[in-house]
Amino acid sequence: MREIALVYLDRSGGLQKFVHDCKKYNDSKQSYAVYRFIISINPSDIVELDATLGNYILHNPIQAAEIFQSVCFIAIKTLSLIEQLQTEAQVSILLKPTHLPPLPSYVLSLSAFPFNYTSQRFYMSKGIAIAMGTVTKYTQGARFLCTEETCPFSEGRFRYIRVHLPGATESATVRNDFVCSLCSSPLQEDMKFRVLGDKQIVEMIDAKVLNALKGYSNDKSHFRIQTFTIFLR
């Protein structure tokens, strides 16, 4: 699937954009723990190219991103695109689909029972934004070092990299109880390598609320419409 992913990136123009993004990182004087790349994916095109990879992207996007992570890391090293990059863990890939199949199973409806949304795949959701919070910062990636000075992982290496994944809380990326796998000493974040991003909280409500506001009545004697929260990162 790595070979197919590379072929798709080349044919779709994604590889050219990736090289351009790498150049911006390479020209920057700032040090990064994580190099983040957004890759646009057209599900229809990639399913026609390889159905297995297309299905994997639609239903296992986090695992599919690891395939593109491996491809991008090899490309960076082969073409010497980012001199500062050391490990594959420093490459963070976010797959961004241009659209999803127009099928009911890809629509997230919080008014339909049962709520069988346990998988971490892509869904579409439509609603009305009734409130928006201010834009704040969150940690996209961080580097940790062992606090034991005699430990090989106490300096110089990108052994411990924490990267924010979709659906994870802030504490999953940065907290103070991580320990070294080699000597079991506490890990401490190297603050100069922290990578920040923007996030915004949006309160949404199902579009069906418009019918209730219009005084529309149906056969159901009782119904309730509840808001839900979206995190934009």
Secondary structure, DSSP 4 states (H G I P E B T S, - for coil): -HHHHHHHHHHHTHHHHHHHHHHHHHH--S--S-EEEEEEE-HHHHHHH-HHHHHHHHH-HHHHHHHHHHHHHHHHHHHT--TT---GGGEEEEEEES---SSGGGB--TTSSS----S-S--B---EEEEE---EEEEEEEEEEES-TTSGGGSS---EEEE--TT--GGGTS-S--B-TTT-PBEEE-GGG-EEEEEEEEEEE-TTHHHHHTT---S-S------EEEEE-
